[in-house]
Structures are given as C-alpha cells and as structure tokens.
C-alpha cells in the first residue's frame, strides 16, 4: 500500500505539470499551491520535504503570489485533485524498492545487487539517495567551493551525482586547467566504492558546518541613479550632476551616459528624432540601425524620406556581419548628437520637460 504522503506528493507534482484549459485563471503550479495550502501544516511540510528544490521554489513562489481564492476556485482545485487521484494506481510508486526486495528474496542480496547494477546502474544507487538529496539543496557556488581543493576524481564523482545543468555550472567554476581532466574522469568512471562514498559524506558534512554562501542581489548602480535623475527637474539635475562631477568625475559621466541611451530614442517625437538623424553620417546611421530594436528601427525609418529609408534598408540588407563594438560605437554617436541638441534647446529628451508647456 502506498503511503498517503508519498501519493499526495506525486499528485501535487502532477497538478503542477498540467496545462489548464478549463480554468485559465490558475496555472498548474498555482493549482498545486492552493491544494497544498488546504492541507494541515504537518502534512504540507511532509510533502514539501519530498520535493526537489526547484519544485519547492516554484510552489513557494506560487503560494506567495496567490492572494484571492474563492470557494469556486477551491472546489475546482479539489475536482482536479480527485481526477488525478482516480487516474493513479499504486503501480510505479517506489518501484525500485519493490524490485530490490523481490530480487533479493529470489537471488539473495549479493546477486540481486549485481543484477540491478547491470539492469539500471543509475537506479541502483538507492544507498546514495541521501547524498543526492543533500547535493540537491546546495547551490552551484557552494558545491564548487566545497570541491575546489579536492582531487579531480572526487570532483568527477560529485559532478556525476548532479543534474547536468548544475554540473555544467559547477564545472565552469573550477579551474580551467583541470576541467578537461574532470570531464574525462566522469566519462571513464566505474563503480563507486564504499570508501569513496564515505569520503563524499564526510566532505558534505564538513561543508554543512560552514556558513552558507549567500548570493547578493544587485541593488542601486548608475542605471538606477540615472533613472532617478530622469525624474527630477532640470535645475535639480544640473545642480546634482555638477556636485557629482566634483566628487567623482568618472561616476558622474557614467550616470549622464545612463540617463539617455540609444533605446530611449523611441521616446522622442518624430520631429525631434528626425532632427537628430539628419545630423548623423550615413555610414554611422546604417550601423546604428542595423543593431537597433525592430520597433525603434521602424520609427527611425519613419522619420526619413522614403528614398533615404529605402537606401539604408538596402545597405543593411547587403551588409555582412558586423561586430557589436562597431554597432555600439555608432549608436553612442547618435546618442551624443541627441544630447548635444538637447543641451542647446533644439529638442527635449524624455523625463525633463517640466519647464515647458
């Protein structure tokens, strides 16, 4: 008989994966989250403890995002739960444990273990499940830090336990001089002995006693400072920039650069954008438009004569690949021209027209 918590865990996973067509308001993850919140705390905690980190994160995000759930919504979720439960059978749950037990009784533990290794080598690692689970809850940064000073063979074994995406992330954080050796050892790996397992357990235990590596979130920066400056009065902006230039000339210039970037040309009216484009050399304009967002490119073409626009479009179509540096340099020239026109009052850049009516 299947344990209720295990069955409920599987059903929660099923609900997370379904595509909802009869109730487009809720996604599969949200349906599973609502169901989970109807369980008691202990049962919900037991279910969460059996899920993978990525599944917990998805469900946790969905639970936090849900604000209004009506009676009809709850009934809908229960209906889906019942449908999924009815379609389930006990066959397939904990299959590996059941097969191990049956083969053990039929052939003895030793022969059964050897046969299982040949039949399904990855599935026969039931004795390593606790290691898989511990590694699942570690970030790539933590794992890379943990194995940084270990022998390449140990690195290879640890990587072989991880999901390919995580393993690839960890591999990239290892020294370039040993990356190929580690990959070779993973490819050439044989059975993992008891001593190696003990070493891995000791390594993970030591790591668990270390302070967790926290991934800091980026906050602030010149881009955010520029966004703030774009929403103050012109006089205030000039005064602040002047003060910043005295404190840190490089930082002040970077904020000025971020206050108006190439993509912001989209916010100019056609007359102002046309005034900017008329002062740009054709060769520069071609490069700038080649790397532009399609909507912005279309707006720029709309500010030209049909003949000029067609000529540039033909040039771009016939042009081969160009480097991002060339495109960036051309776009910076266009931005510089827009700023020059704004400084002499010919055009108004976005966010600073409070002095005009």
Short mmCIF file of the C-alpha atoms (twelve columns), coordinates in Angstrom:
data_MODEL
# 
_entry.id   MODEL 
# 
loop_
_atom_site.group_PDB 
_atom_site.id 
_atom_site.type_symbol 
_atom_site.label_atom_id 
_atom_site.label_alt_id 
_atom_site.label_comp_id 
_atom_site.label_asym_id 
_atom_site.label_seq_id 
_atom_site.Cartn_x 
_atom_site.Cartn_y 
_atom_site.Cartn_z 
_atom_site.pdbx_PDB_model_num 
ATOM 1   C CA . UNK A 1   0.000   0.000   0.000   1 
ATOM 2   C CA . UNK A 2   1.281   3.447   -0.907  1 
ATOM 3   C CA . UNK A 3   1.874   5.896   1.953   1 
ATOM 4   C CA . UNK A 4   -0.594  8.845   1.773   1 
ATOM 5   C CA . UNK A 5   2.174   11.466  1.922   1 
ATOM 6   C CA . UNK A 6   4.000   9.831   -0.991  1 
ATOM 7   C CA . UNK A 7   0.817   9.594   -3.037  1 
ATOM 8   C CA . UNK A 8   -0.110  13.205  -2.253  1 
ATOM 9   C CA . UNK A 9   3.389   14.328  -3.218  1 
ATOM 10  C CA . UNK A 10  3.047   12.631  -6.592  1 
ATOM 11  C CA . UNK A 11  -0.375  14.184  -7.104  1 
ATOM 12  C CA . UNK A 12  0.937   17.642  -6.229  1 
ATOM 13  C CA . UNK A 13  3.637   17.130  -8.875  1 
ATOM 14  C CA . UNK A 14  1.005   16.001  -11.389 1 
ATOM 15  C CA . UNK A 15  -1.101  19.080  -10.728 1 
ATOM 16  C CA . UNK A 16  1.936   21.355  -11.118 1 
ATOM 17  C CA . UNK A 17  2.641   19.900  -14.553 1 
ATOM 18  C CA . UNK A 18  -0.857  20.059  -16.035 1 
ATOM 19  C CA . UNK A 19  -1.875  22.672  -18.576 1 
ATOM 20  C CA . UNK A 20  -5.162  24.275  -17.527 1 
ATOM 21  C CA . UNK A 21  -7.650  24.935  -20.304 1 
ATOM 22  C CA . UNK A 22  -10.930 24.743  -18.386 1 
ATOM 23  C CA . UNK A 23  -9.758  27.357  -15.870 1 
ATOM 24  C CA . UNK A 24  -7.217  29.705  -17.489 1 
ATOM 25  C CA . UNK A 25  -7.059  31.830  -14.318 1 
ATOM 26  C CA . UNK A 26  -4.868  29.338  -12.469 1 
ATOM 27  C CA . UNK A 27  -1.689  27.696  -13.728 1 
ATOM 28  C CA . UNK A 28  -0.713  24.150  -12.804 1 
ATOM 29  C CA . UNK A 29  1.705   25.421  -10.145 1 
ATOM 30  C CA . UNK A 30  -0.979  27.666  -8.658  1 
ATOM 31  C CA . UNK A 31  -3.489  24.802  -8.525  1 
ATOM 32  C CA . UNK A 32  -0.904  22.683  -6.702  1 
ATOM 33  C CA . UNK A 33  -0.125  25.601  -4.373  1 
ATOM 34  C CA . UNK A 34  -3.788  26.111  -3.490  1 
ATOM 35  C CA . UNK A 35  -4.148  22.401  -2.804  1 
ATOM 36  C CA . UNK A 36  -1.058  22.430  -0.596  1 
ATOM 37  C CA . UNK A 37  -2.435  25.346  1.431   1 
ATOM 38  C CA . UNK A 38  -5.594  23.359  2.191   1 
ATOM 39  C CA . UNK A 39  -3.533  20.647  3.897   1 
ATOM 40  C CA . UNK A 40  -2.511  20.845  7.527   1 
ATOM 41  C CA . UNK A 41  0.910   22.326  8.243   1 
ATOM 42  C CA . UNK A 42  2.492   18.972  9.118   1 
ATOM 43  C CA . UNK A 43  1.211   17.205  6.007   1 
ATOM 44  C CA . UNK A 44  2.164   20.147  3.773   1 
ATOM 45  C CA . UNK A 45  5.642   20.211  5.316   1 
ATOM 46  C CA . UNK A 46  5.998   16.463  4.767   1 
ATOM 47  C CA . UNK A 47  5.069   16.862  1.098   1 
ATOM 48  C CA . UNK A 48  7.470   19.780  0.586   1 
ATOM 49  C CA . UNK A 49  10.292  17.799  2.179   1 
ATOM 50  C CA . UNK A 50  9.926   15.151  -0.532  1 
ATOM 51  C CA . UNK A 51  10.128  17.589  -3.452  1 
ATOM 52  C CA . UNK A 52  13.204  18.785  -5.297  1 
ATOM 53  C CA . UNK A 53  14.496  22.313  -4.584  1 
ATOM 54  C CA . UNK A 54  13.287  23.655  -7.933  1 
ATOM 55  C CA . UNK A 55  9.807   22.229  -7.244  1 
ATOM 56  C CA . UNK A 56  9.751   23.779  -3.766  1 
ATOM 57  C CA . UNK A 57  10.806  27.137  -5.217  1 
ATOM 58  C CA . UNK A 58  8.090   27.012  -7.896  1 
ATOM 59  C CA . UNK A 59  5.394   26.077  -5.402  1 
ATOM 60  C CA . UNK A 60  6.636   28.596  -2.841  1 
ATOM 61  C CA . UNK A 61  6.543   31.390  -5.414  1 
ATOM 62  C CA . UNK A 62  3.035   30.377  -6.453  1 
ATOM 63  C CA . UNK A 63  1.860   30.282  -2.818  1 
ATOM 64  C CA . UNK A 64  3.199   33.783  -2.199  1 
ATOM 65  C CA . UNK A 65  1.648   35.130  -5.404  1 
ATOM 66  C CA . UNK A 66  -1.860  33.836  -4.663  1 
ATOM 67  C CA . UNK A 67  -3.961  36.485  -2.945  1 
ATOM 68  C CA . UNK A 68  -7.638  35.869  -3.662  1 
ATOM 69  C CA . UNK A 69  -9.065  32.367  -3.761  1 
ATOM 70  C CA . UNK A 70  -12.813 31.967  -3.826  1 
ATOM 71  C CA . UNK A 71  -14.942 28.970  -2.926  1 
ATOM 72  C CA . UNK A 72  -15.372 28.109  -6.609  1 
ATOM 73  C CA . UNK A 73  -11.608 28.110  -7.052  1 
ATOM 74  C CA . UNK A 74  -11.112 25.725  -4.140  1 
ATOM 75  C CA . UNK A 75  -13.820 23.416  -5.485  1 
ATOM 76  C CA . UNK A 76  -12.131 23.474  -8.905  1 
ATOM 77  C CA . UNK A 77  -8.789  22.536  -7.314  1 
ATOM 78  C CA . UNK A 78  -10.377 19.691  -5.354  1 
ATOM 79  C CA . UNK A 79  -12.056 18.424  -8.533  1 
ATOM 80  C CA . UNK A 80  -8.701  18.343  -10.316 1 
ATOM 81  C CA . UNK A 81  -7.129  16.582  -7.338  1 
ATOM 82  C CA . UNK A 82  -9.829  13.905  -7.370  1 
ATOM 83  C CA . UNK A 83  -9.454  13.446  -11.152 1 
ATOM 84  C CA . UNK A 84  -5.713  12.951  -10.816 1 
ATOM 85  C CA . UNK A 85  -6.150  10.592  -7.850  1 
ATOM 86  C CA . UNK A 86  -8.642  8.427   -9.764  1 
ATOM 87  C CA . UNK A 87  -6.246  8.110   -12.701 1 
ATOM 88  C CA . UNK A 88  -3.448  6.942   -10.418 1 
ATOM 89  C CA . UNK A 89  -2.652  3.355   -9.419  1 
ATOM 90  C CA . UNK A 90  -0.136  2.037   -6.924  1 
ATOM 91  C CA . UNK A 91  1.952   0.547   -9.739  1 
ATOM 92  C CA . UNK A 92  5.076   2.574   -10.300 1 
ATOM 93  C CA . UNK A 93  5.329   4.063   -6.829  1 
ATOM 94  C CA . UNK A 94  8.593   3.167   -5.103  1 
ATOM 95  C CA . UNK A 95  9.173   0.628   -7.884  1 
ATOM 96  C CA . UNK A 96  12.898  0.386   -7.249  1 
ATOM 97  C CA . UNK A 97  12.430  -0.582  -3.589  1 
ATOM 98  C CA . UNK A 98  9.828   -3.175  -4.548  1 
ATOM 99  C CA . UNK A 99  12.002  -4.699  -7.289  1 
ATOM 100 C CA . UNK A 100 15.054  -4.751  -4.991  1 
ATOM 101 C CA . UNK A 101 13.065  -6.597  -2.343  1 
ATOM 102 C CA . UNK A 102 11.679  -9.144  -4.810  1 
ATOM 103 C CA . UNK A 103 15.059  -9.854  -6.444  1 
ATOM 104 C CA . UNK A 104 16.730  -10.021 -3.053  1 
ATOM 105 C CA . UNK A 105 14.335  -12.739 -1.923  1 
ATOM 106 C CA . UNK A 106 14.724  -14.587 -5.224  1 
ATOM 107 C CA . UNK A 107 18.530  -14.473 -5.662  1 
ATOM 108 C CA . UNK A 108 19.986  -13.215 -2.397  1 
ATOM 109 C CA . UNK A 109 21.232  -9.688  -1.622  1 
ATOM 110 C CA . UNK A 110 24.638  -10.043 -3.335  1 
ATOM 111 C CA . UNK A 111 23.448  -11.413 -6.673  1 
ATOM 112 C CA . UNK A 112 20.434  -9.077  -6.653  1 
ATOM 113 C CA . UNK A 113 22.674  -6.027  -6.225  1 
ATOM 114 C CA . UNK A 114 24.912  -7.121  -9.114  1 
ATOM 115 C CA . UNK A 115 21.938  -7.758  -11.375 1 
ATOM 116 C CA . UNK A 116 20.374  -4.399  -10.550 1 
ATOM 117 C CA . UNK A 117 23.648  -2.623  -11.299 1 
ATOM 118 C CA . UNK A 118 23.720  -4.204  -14.758 1 
ATOM 119 C CA . UNK A 119 19.992  -3.602  -15.418 1 
ATOM 120 C CA . UNK A 120 19.818  0.009   -14.248 1 
ATOM 121 C CA . UNK A 121 23.099  1.301   -12.865 1 
ATOM 122 C CA . UNK A 122 21.758  4.769   -12.065 1 
ATOM 123 C CA . UNK A 123 18.605  3.464   -10.413 1 
ATOM 124 C CA . UNK A 124 20.582  1.024   -8.258  1 
ATOM 125 C CA . UNK A 125 22.130  3.796   -6.197  1 
ATOM 126 C CA . UNK A 126 19.425  3.712   -3.549  1 
ATOM 127 C CA . UNK A 127 22.132  3.727   -0.877  1 
ATOM 128 C CA . UNK A 128 23.252  7.130   -2.202  1 
ATOM 129 C CA . UNK A 129 19.846  8.794   -2.104  1 
ATOM 130 C CA . UNK A 130 20.744  10.833  0.962   1 
ATOM 131 C CA . UNK A 131 23.807  12.178  -0.867  1 
ATOM 132 C CA . UNK A 132 21.741  13.137  -3.897  1 
ATOM 133 C CA . UNK A 133 19.268  14.889  -1.627  1 
ATOM 134 C CA . UNK A 134 21.943  16.863  0.218   1 
ATOM 135 C CA . UNK A 135 23.566  17.961  -3.038  1 
ATOM 136 C CA . UNK A 136 20.167  18.937  -4.464  1 
ATOM 137 C CA . UNK A 137 19.846  21.603  -1.788  1 
ATOM 138 C CA . UNK A 138 23.278  23.105  -2.411  1 
ATOM 139 C CA . UNK A 139 23.883  25.884  -4.918  1 
ATOM 140 C CA . UNK A 140 26.426  25.515  -7.717  1 
ATOM 141 C CA . UNK A 141 28.593  28.088  -5.926  1 
ATOM 142 C CA . UNK A 142 28.552  26.070  -2.693  1 
ATOM 143 C CA . UNK A 143 29.419  22.821  -4.481  1 
ATOM 144 C CA . UNK A 144 32.254  24.447  -6.461  1 
ATOM 145 C CA . UNK A 145 33.645  25.928  -3.250  1 
ATOM 146 C CA . UNK A 146 33.339  22.579  -1.486  1 
ATOM 147 C CA . UNK A 147 35.323  20.616  -4.090  1 
ATOM 148 C CA . UNK A 148 37.767  23.348  -5.154  1 
ATOM 149 C CA . UNK A 149 40.688  21.797  -3.267  1 
ATOM 150 C CA . UNK A 150 39.700  18.161  -3.766  1 
ATOM 151 C CA . UNK A 151 41.275  15.596  -6.086  1 
ATOM 152 C CA . UNK A 152 39.864  15.669  -9.652  1 
ATOM 153 C CA . UNK A 153 38.432  12.185  -9.099  1 
ATOM 154 C CA . UNK A 154 36.390  13.454  -6.170  1 
ATOM 155 C CA . UNK A 155 35.247  16.383  -8.307  1 
ATOM 156 C CA . UNK A 156 34.177  13.971  -11.027 1 
ATOM 157 C CA . UNK A 157 32.208  11.780  -8.629  1 
ATOM 158 C CA . UNK A 158 30.394  14.770  -7.160  1 
ATOM 159 C CA . UNK A 159 29.564  16.100  -10.641 1 
ATOM 160 C CA . UNK A 160 28.193  12.696  -11.646 1 
ATOM 161 C CA . UNK A 161 25.635  12.979  -8.835  1 
ATOM 162 C CA . UNK A 162 24.287  16.314  -10.071 1 
ATOM 163 C CA . UNK A 163 21.715  17.266  -12.678 1 
ATOM 164 C CA . UNK A 164 23.569  18.093  -15.943 1 
ATOM 165 C CA . UNK A 165 22.675  21.800  -15.798 1 
ATOM 166 C CA . UNK A 166 24.001  22.184  -12.248 1 
ATOM 167 C CA . UNK A 167 27.054  20.058  -13.019 1 
ATOM 168 C CA . UNK A 168 27.862  22.268  -16.002 1 
ATOM 169 C CA . UNK A 169 27.592  25.374  -13.834 1 
ATOM 170 C CA . UNK A 170 29.913  23.852  -11.220 1 
ATOM 171 C CA . UNK A 171 32.395  22.724  -13.872 1 
ATOM 172 C CA . UNK A 172 32.692  26.254  -15.242 1 
ATOM 173 C CA . UNK A 173 33.603  27.500  -11.774 1 
ATOM 174 C CA . UNK A 174 36.503  25.060  -11.443 1 
ATOM 175 C CA . UNK A 175 39.997  25.885  -12.669 1 
ATOM 176 C CA . UNK A 176 40.357  25.772  -16.453 1 
ATOM 177 C CA . UNK A 177 43.487  23.651  -16.081 1 
ATOM 178 C CA . UNK A 178 41.517  20.747  -14.562 1 
ATOM 179 C CA . UNK A 179 38.155  20.979  -16.339 1 
ATOM 180 C CA . UNK A 180 39.065  18.537  -19.126 1 
ATOM 181 C CA . UNK A 181 40.530  16.095  -16.593 1 
ATOM 182 C CA . UNK A 182 37.317  16.163  -14.560 1 
ATOM 183 C CA . UNK A 183 35.153  15.561  -17.650 1 
ATOM 184 C CA . UNK A 184 37.442  12.682  -18.693 1 
ATOM 185 C CA . UNK A 185 37.102  11.105  -15.245 1 
ATOM 186 C CA . UNK A 186 33.306  11.424  -15.342 1 
ATOM 187 C CA . UNK A 187 33.222  9.688   -18.735 1 
ATOM 188 C CA . UNK A 188 35.640  6.975   -17.597 1 
ATOM 189 C CA . UNK A 189 34.036  6.405   -14.190 1 
ATOM 190 C CA . UNK A 190 33.389  2.906   -12.911 1 
ATOM 191 C CA . UNK A 191 31.526  1.671   -9.816  1 
ATOM 192 C CA . UNK A 192 31.823  3.919   -6.763  1 
ATOM 193 C CA . UNK A 193 33.358  2.125   -3.788  1 
ATOM 194 C CA . UNK A 194 32.313  2.318   -0.154  1 
ATOM 195 C CA . UNK A 195 35.424  4.331   0.771   1 
ATOM 196 C CA . UNK A 196 34.631  6.956   -1.859  1 
ATOM 197 C CA . UNK A 197 31.072  7.212   -0.572  1 
ATOM 198 C CA . UNK A 198 32.366  7.698   2.970   1 
ATOM 199 C CA . UNK A 199 34.736  10.434  1.764   1 
ATOM 200 C CA . UNK A 200 31.884  12.218  -0.006  1 
ATOM 201 C CA . UNK A 201 29.694  12.007  3.089   1 
ATOM 202 C CA . UNK A 202 32.500  13.480  5.199   1 
ATOM 203 C CA . UNK A 203 33.047  16.249  2.650   1 
ATOM 204 C CA . UNK A 204 29.360  17.199  2.593   1 
ATOM 205 C CA . UNK A 205 29.223  17.078  6.389   1 
ATOM 206 C CA . UNK A 206 32.164  19.474  6.632   1 
ATOM 207 C CA . UNK A 207 30.512  21.769  4.100   1 
ATOM 208 C CA . UNK A 208 27.242  21.777  6.034   1 
ATOM 209 C CA . UNK A 209 29.111  23.092  9.057   1 
ATOM 210 C CA . UNK A 210 30.385  26.076  7.063   1 
ATOM 211 C CA . UNK A 211 28.400  29.327  6.728   1 
ATOM 212 C CA . UNK A 212 26.190  29.173  3.645   1 
ATOM 213 C CA . UNK A 213 27.289  31.155  0.606   1 
ATOM 214 C CA . UNK A 214 24.766  33.904  0.086   1 
ATOM 215 C CA . UNK A 215 24.116  35.265  -3.370  1 
ATOM 216 C CA . UNK A 216 23.816  39.007  -3.052  1 
ATOM 217 C CA . UNK A 217 21.150  40.806  -5.015  1 
ATOM 218 C CA . UNK A 218 22.234  43.744  -7.134  1 
ATOM 219 C CA . UNK A 219 20.679  46.966  -5.953  1 
ATOM 220 C CA . UNK A 220 21.436  50.516  -6.944  1 
ATOM 221 C CA . UNK A 221 24.097  51.289  -9.529  1 
ATOM 222 C CA . UNK A 222 24.486  54.045  -12.084 1 
ATOM 223 C CA . UNK A 223 21.492  52.849  -14.121 1 
ATOM 224 C CA . UNK A 224 19.145  53.225  -11.151 1 
ATOM 225 C CA . UNK A 225 20.730  56.549  -10.249 1 
ATOM 226 C CA . UNK A 226 20.163  57.695  -13.834 1 
ATOM 227 C CA . UNK A 227 16.524  56.558  -13.732 1 
ATOM 228 C CA . UNK A 228 16.025  58.658  -10.586 1 
ATOM 229 C CA . UNK A 229 17.739  61.657  -12.157 1 
ATOM 230 C CA . UNK A 230 15.481  61.377  -15.201 1 
ATOM 231 C CA . UNK A 231 12.538  62.139  -12.925 1 
ATOM 232 C CA . UNK A 232 13.779  65.344  -11.302 1 
ATOM 233 C CA . UNK A 233 13.508  68.944  -12.505 1 
ATOM 234 C CA . UNK A 234 16.134  70.204  -14.965 1 
ATOM 235 C CA . UNK A 235 17.620  72.636  -12.440 1 
ATOM 236 C CA . UNK A 236 17.877  69.909  -9.805  1 
ATOM 237 C CA . UNK A 237 19.533  67.575  -12.297 1 
ATOM 238 C CA . UNK A 238 22.128  70.176  -13.317 1 
ATOM 239 C CA . UNK A 239 22.935  71.007  -9.688  1 
ATOM 240 C CA . UNK A 240 23.351  67.339  -8.695  1 
ATOM 241 C CA . UNK A 241 25.464  66.443  -11.720 1 
ATOM 242 C CA . UNK A 242 27.695  69.450  -11.079 1 
ATOM 243 C CA . UNK A 243 28.203  68.323  -7.463  1 
ATOM 244 C CA . UNK A 244 28.854  64.742  -8.546  1 
ATOM 245 C CA . UNK A 245 31.484  65.875  -11.049 1 
ATOM 246 C CA . UNK A 246 33.418  67.394  -8.172  1 
ATOM 247 C CA . UNK A 247 33.178  64.195  -6.111  1 
ATOM 248 C CA . UNK A 248 33.776  61.567  -8.799  1 
ATOM 249 C CA . UNK A 249 34.088  62.658  -12.421 1 
ATOM 250 C CA . UNK A 250 34.019  59.094  -13.836 1 
ATOM 251 C CA . UNK A 251 30.905  58.132  -11.884 1 
ATOM 252 C CA . UNK A 252 29.129  61.358  -12.819 1 
ATOM 253 C CA . UNK A 253 29.838  60.809  -16.522 1 
ATOM 254 C CA . UNK A 254 28.569  57.226  -16.270 1 
ATOM 255 C CA . UNK A 255 25.314  58.445  -14.726 1 
ATOM 256 C CA . UNK A 256 24.976  61.009  -17.510 1 
ATOM 257 C CA . UNK A 257 25.548  58.284  -20.090 1 
ATOM 258 C CA . UNK A 258 22.902  56.078  -18.479 1 
ATOM 259 C CA . UNK A 259 20.398  58.918  -18.290 1 
ATOM 260 C CA . UNK A 260 19.866  58.683  -22.029 1 
ATOM 261 C CA . UNK A 261 20.720  55.550  -24.002 1 
ATOM 262 C CA . UNK A 262 20.096  54.542  -27.612 1 
ATOM 263 C CA . UNK A 263 16.829  52.771  -26.827 1 
ATOM 264 C CA . UNK A 264 15.462  55.994  -25.335 1 
ATOM 265 C CA . UNK A 265 15.301  57.478  -28.850 1 
ATOM 266 C CA . UNK A 266 11.991  55.619  -29.027 1 
ATOM 267 C CA . UNK A 267 10.548  58.206  -26.618 1 
ATOM 268 C CA . UNK A 268 11.387  61.176  -28.848 1 
ATOM 269 C CA . UNK A 269 8.685   62.667  -31.021 1 
ATOM 270 C CA . UNK A 270 9.162   62.229  -34.774 1 
ATOM 271 C CA . UNK A 271 10.240  65.839  -35.291 1 
ATOM 272 C CA . UNK A 272 12.978  65.639  -32.637 1 
ATOM 273 C CA . UNK A 273 14.178  62.223  -33.813 1 
ATOM 274 C CA . UNK A 274 14.281  63.467  -37.399 1 
ATOM 275 C CA . UNK A 275 16.409  66.440  -36.293 1 
ATOM 276 C CA . UNK A 276 18.901  64.056  -34.699 1 
ATOM 277 C CA . UNK A 277 19.086  61.674  -37.653 1 
ATOM 278 C CA . UNK A 278 19.679  64.451  -40.196 1 
ATOM 279 C CA . UNK A 279 22.963  65.292  -38.457 1 
ATOM 280 C CA . UNK A 280 24.314  61.717  -38.488 1 
ATOM 281 C CA . UNK A 281 26.561  60.459  -41.282 1 
ATOM 282 C CA . UNK A 282 25.017  57.704  -43.398 1 
ATOM 283 C CA . UNK A 283 27.694  55.130  -42.572 1 
ATOM 284 C CA . UNK A 284 27.153  55.668  -38.827 1 
ATOM 285 C CA . UNK A 285 23.370  55.588  -39.172 1 
ATOM 286 C CA . UNK A 286 23.468  52.289  -41.073 1 
ATOM 287 C CA . UNK A 287 25.461  50.604  -38.299 1 
ATOM 288 C CA . UNK A 288 23.310  52.099  -35.563 1 
ATOM 289 C CA . UNK A 289 20.045  50.960  -37.162 1 
ATOM 290 C CA . UNK A 290 21.430  47.514  -38.006 1 
ATOM 291 C CA . UNK A 291 21.736  46.764  -34.282 1 
ATOM 292 C CA . UNK A 292 18.544  48.552  -33.249 1 
ATOM 293 C CA . UNK A 293 15.375  47.011  -31.864 1 
ATOM 294 C CA . UNK A 294 12.930  46.432  -34.791 1 
ATOM 295 C CA . UNK A 295 10.379  48.889  -33.356 1 
ATOM 296 C CA . UNK A 296 12.997  51.616  -32.971 1 
ATOM 297 C CA . UNK A 297 14.416  50.916  -36.437 1 
ATOM 298 C CA . UNK A 298 10.911  51.268  -37.865 1 
ATOM 299 C CA . UNK A 299 10.401  54.568  -36.046 1 
ATOM 300 C CA . UNK A 300 13.742  55.853  -37.353 1 
ATOM 301 C CA . UNK A 301 12.866  54.869  -40.923 1 
ATOM 302 C CA . UNK A 302 9.536   56.679  -40.486 1 
ATOM 303 C CA . UNK A 303 11.378  59.916  -39.707 1 
ATOM 304 C CA . UNK A 304 13.250  59.815  -43.039 1 
ATOM 305 C CA . UNK A 305 12.175  60.331  -46.602 1 
ATOM 306 C CA . UNK A 306 11.050  57.141  -48.337 1 
ATOM 307 C CA . UNK A 307 14.061  57.305  -50.624 1 
ATOM 308 C CA . UNK A 308 16.548  57.680  -47.739 1 
ATOM 309 C CA . UNK A 309 14.867  54.943  -45.727 1 
ATOM 310 C CA . UNK A 310 14.890  52.528  -48.686 1 
ATOM 311 C CA . UNK A 311 18.540  53.296  -49.385 1 
ATOM 312 C CA . UNK A 312 19.569  52.497  -45.799 1 
ATOM 313 C CA . UNK A 313 17.415  49.357  -45.715 1 
ATOM 314 C CA . UNK A 314 19.129  48.132  -48.905 1 
ATOM 315 C CA . UNK A 315 22.559  48.901  -47.451 1 
ATOM 316 C CA . UNK A 316 21.742  46.939  -44.284 1 
ATOM 317 C CA . UNK A 317 20.386  44.004  -46.299 1 
ATOM 318 C CA . UNK A 318 23.579  43.809  -48.366 1 
ATOM 319 C CA . UNK A 319 25.863  44.269  -45.347 1 
ATOM 320 C CA . UNK A 320 27.650  41.296  -43.867 1 
ATOM 321 C CA . UNK A 321 28.031  40.609  -40.136 1 
ATOM 322 C CA . UNK A 322 29.466  43.471  -38.080 1 
ATOM 323 C CA . UNK A 323 30.876  43.424  -34.570 1 
ATOM 324 C CA . UNK A 324 28.828  44.510  -31.591 1 
ATOM 325 C CA . UNK A 325 31.557  47.044  -30.771 1 
ATOM 326 C CA . UNK A 326 31.052  48.768  -34.133 1 
ATOM 327 C CA . UNK A 327 27.298  48.913  -33.616 1 
ATOM 328 C CA . UNK A 328 27.696  50.180  -30.060 1 
ATOM 329 C CA . UNK A 329 30.113  52.916  -31.177 1 
ATOM 330 C CA . UNK A 330 27.706  54.059  -33.895 1 
ATOM 331 C CA . UNK A 331 24.759  54.119  -31.501 1 
ATOM 332 C CA . UNK A 332 26.783  56.153  -28.995 1 
ATOM 333 C CA . UNK A 333 27.422  58.752  -31.702 1 
ATOM 334 C CA . UNK A 334 23.683  59.044  -32.317 1 
ATOM 335 C CA . UNK A 335 23.050  59.422  -28.571 1 
ATOM 336 C CA . UNK A 336 25.807  62.052  -28.296 1 
ATOM 337 C CA . UNK A 337 24.169  64.050  -31.086 1 
ATOM 338 C CA . UNK A 338 20.786  63.835  -29.352 1 
ATOM 339 C CA . UNK A 339 22.334  65.105  -26.112 1 
ATOM 340 C CA . UNK A 340 24.037  67.971  -27.959 1 
ATOM 341 C CA . UNK A 341 20.729  69.065  -29.480 1 
ATOM 342 C CA . UNK A 342 19.055  68.809  -26.076 1 
ATOM 343 C CA . UNK A 343 21.737  70.986  -24.478 1 
ATOM 344 C CA . UNK A 344 21.210  73.812  -26.964 1 
ATOM 345 C CA . UNK A 345 17.427  73.553  -26.605 1 
ATOM 346 C CA . UNK A 346 16.660  72.203  -30.086 1 
ATOM 347 C CA . UNK A 347 14.985  69.054  -28.742 1 
ATOM 348 C CA . UNK A 348 13.740  67.841  -25.366 1 
ATOM 349 C CA . UNK A 349 14.809  64.475  -24.017 1 
ATOM 350 C CA . UNK A 350 12.305  62.405  -22.057 1 
ATOM 351 C CA . UNK A 351 11.715  62.953  -18.345 1 
ATOM 352 C CA . UNK A 352 12.845  66.598  -18.176 1 
ATOM 353 C CA . UNK A 353 10.175  68.682  -19.816 1 
ATOM 354 C CA . UNK A 354 8.680   70.045  -16.597 1 
ATOM 355 C CA . UNK A 355 9.788   73.538  -17.545 1 
ATOM 356 C CA . UNK A 356 7.797   73.518  -20.778 1 
ATOM 357 C CA . UNK A 357 4.081   73.654  -21.527 1 
# 
